[in-house]
Amino acid sequence: MIKIITANLNGIRSAERKAFFSWFATQDADFLCVQELKAQLADMTPTLHSPDGYQGHFHYAQKKGYSGTGLYTRHTPKNVQIGFGNDEFDAEGRYVALYFPRLIILSVYLPSGSSSPDRQAAKFRFLDVFMPYLINLRKTAQANGQEIVLCGDINIAHQEIDLKNWKGNIKNSGFLPEERAWLTRLFDEGGYVDVFRYIDPRPEQYTWWSQRGAAYEKNVGWRIDYQIATPGLAHTVQNTLIYKEQKFSDHAPLSMQYAFSLD
């Protein structure tokens, strides 16, 4: 069995002050994928960089206090990849990958387009370059006998079931038809699986809540944090859990357990 947790921290130092790493120490996870570090290497204390029993690998944004991704593991990878080879988005710290003999695990933070038309345009540019990358990565992994799991904040709710107020958000970033179609293509043409929906068909299962209007208390949320895997791994999933009661940021950690061996 392997246990994987993904969490957008909305600032790793803020999450630490809210006891995120104390909670993580109780989880017995093999991997923790984190997004939105909002930190640089100089900000990373030993607890943040290498919690007890784990090694951390990070992609820091060039802009201070912005973006950033990380991946903690208690297993030594055979290779580490920081960035996916695109200058514009690698400067924003959006991709970490660890390679094992049978598994490639990614921590990814897709851009949000909600702040301005310019950022929405950047999000579309990201989607345009990231899709062929993921399709090619799957072909390479398949040839090498590896599975892939992409963990992270995708900033897209795929279907109407994945957000509370879908009718009011059809024209808003995160639920635009073009964004939703991108995920559909990833699952259909790309051959990846939305692992949460594979195992849990229930409505009102969300991972992010606006900080306005008591959205968290009323569970008016969005499911925008994912574990997306190739079928050979996805179909081994045993259980999943959204840790809504642990309030470390405006996102909730998402956990999956797989009946899968790394070697």
N, C-alpha and C positions, 0 to 999 in steps of 0.2 A: 504494500500500500504506500502511496505517496499522498501527502496533504499539501495543497497549494492555497495560499491566501493572496488576494489582491486588494489593495486599498489606496484610494486617493486621500492623501493626508492633509491637503490644503495647508501645507507648511509643515515640514518634518519637525522643526523645533516647537511649533505650537502643539503638534500631536504628542510630542514627548511630555510637555507640561500637562497634558490631559491623560497621562499614564498609558499611552499607547504601547510603549515597549514593555511595561510591566505586564500588560494584558497579553502581548505577543509571547512573552516568556512562558505563559501557561498553555499555549496552543499546540505544542509539539508538532509544528509544521516543518515540512522539508524545504519549502520555498515561501518567501514573502515578496511579492511584487508591489512596489510603491510608486506613486505618481505625485506630481506637483510638490516637489521637494521645497522649492523656494529657498534654496540654500546653495552655497558654494563649498568647495573642499575645505576651506579655512573655517567654515562654520560647523564642521562635522566632528563632534566629540567622539571618543572611543565607543560610547554607548550607541551613538547614532551610526557610526561607520561599521562597527563590528560587534553587535550584541553578543552576549555570551553564547558560544557554540556555533556562531554564524560568521560567514564572510560576506561582505557587502561589495557590490559592484554598481557604479553610478555613472550617469550621464548628466552633467551639470549644464544648465543653460549659460550662455555667455552673458546674458542680462541678469544682473543681480536681483534676487527676490522673485524669480520667475521660473515657472515650469520645472523641469528636471524629473528624472526617473531613476529608480534603483531596483536592485534585485538581491535579496539576501538568500543564502543557501547554506546548508550544513553539509553539502556534498561538493567535492572539488571538481569543477568542470574541466573538460579537455580543451575548451577554447572559450574566450569571452569576446563579444563584439559590442562596441560602443558606437551607436549611430548606425544608420542603414545606407549611408553613402549619398545623401542629398544635402548639399551645403546649406540651403535655406533652413531646413528643419533640423538638421543636426546641430545647428547653432542654437536651437531652442531646447536641446536636451530631452529628446522624446523617445529614445529607444535604447534598451539594453537587452542583449541576448546571451544566454549561456548554452553551451553545446555539451551534450553527453552522448555516449555511444548509441542510446536508443531514443533520446529526447532532446528537442530544442525548446527552451522556454524563453518567452519574450515578455518584458515589461514595457508597455507602450502607453503613451499619453497623446491622444489625438487633439488637435487644436479645437478650441471652441470658437464659434462664429458669432456668439451672441452680443459681443461688445460693440461691433461696428461692421459696416459693409466690407471694409478692408480685411478684417479678420475672417469674415465669411468667405471672401475670395481666397484667402490663404488656406482656409480649411478645404475648399474644393481643390486647390492645387495639391495639398497633401494627399487627399483621396486619390487623385489622378496618378500620382507617382507611387503610392503605397500599394495599390491593388496589384499591378504587375509584379512588384517586389514580392508580395505574399504568395502569388501564384507560382512564381519561379522558385521561391523558397520551398514550397511544398513539393515541387517536382524533384528538387535536389534532395530533400529529406527522404522522399519515397525511394529514390535510387539508392540511398545509403541505409535504408532500413530504420529510419528515425520517424518518430511522431513529433508534432508541434503543438504547443499550447501558447496562445497569445493571451496575456492577462493585462487588463488595464481599463482606463477610463476612455471609452470610445467617443463619448459626447454625442451619441446618437441613440434614440429609442427606436427600436426596429418596427414594432407593430403597435396597434391601438392598445393592446393589453399592457404595453410596457410603460404607459404613463397614465396618470389619473385623468387629466383634462386634455384628452387628445384632440377634441374638436376645436378647442381654443388655441391649439398650438400648431395647426397644420401649416401655417405660414411663418413659423418661428424656427430659428436655428436649433438643431437637435432633433427636429421631426419633419424637416423638409422632404418632399418626395424624392429629390435627388440623393439625399443622404440615406434615406431608408432603402432606396434602390441599390445603393452601393453595398449595404450589408446583405441584401438579398443576393446580389451577384457573388459576394464572397462565399455565401453558403451554398449557392447553386453551382455556378461555374467554377468557383475556387475550390469547392469540395470541403470546406470547413464546416464545423458544427457549433451552434450556439449551445454550449453544454448545459447551461442552466435550463433553457427551454426543453432540452432533450429529457431532462429528469423531472422538471417541475412545471406543470402547465397552469398553475393557479394564477388568478389575477391579483392585482394589488401587491405585487412583490417588487419593491423598489430599492434602489441603492443611493439615490441622491434626492435631497429636498431643498428647495429654496429657503433662504433664511428670512423670507418675508411671510407675513400673514399666517403664522403658526402652521406652516406647511408640514413640518416634521410631526407635530402633535396630532394633526389631522390626517397624516399619511397621504398627503397630496404630493406624490413623488414621481420620479422617473427611474427607469432601469437603464442606466447608461454605463455601468461597470460590468465587464464581461470576463469570462474565460471561454475562449474560442479555440477549438482543438480539431486536429485531423481525426477522422473516424476511429482509427485504431486505438487512440487514447480516449476519445470522447465516450465511446461505448463501454468503457470499463468504469465509468463514474459510479460511485457507490452512494454518495449523498452530497448534499449541498446545504449551505446555511448562509443567510444574510444576517450579520450581527447588528441588527438595528438598535439594540439596547445599549451597545457600546458607542457612546457619542464622542468620537475623537475628532471629527470634522463634519462638513456638510454631506459627506459620503459615508456609507457603511461598508466595512470590510465584507468581502465575499469569499467564502471558503468552499473548496471541493476536495473530495477524497477519491482517488483512483486506484483500482486494483492493477497496478503497473509497476514494473521493475525498471530502474534506470540502466541496468547493465544487461 
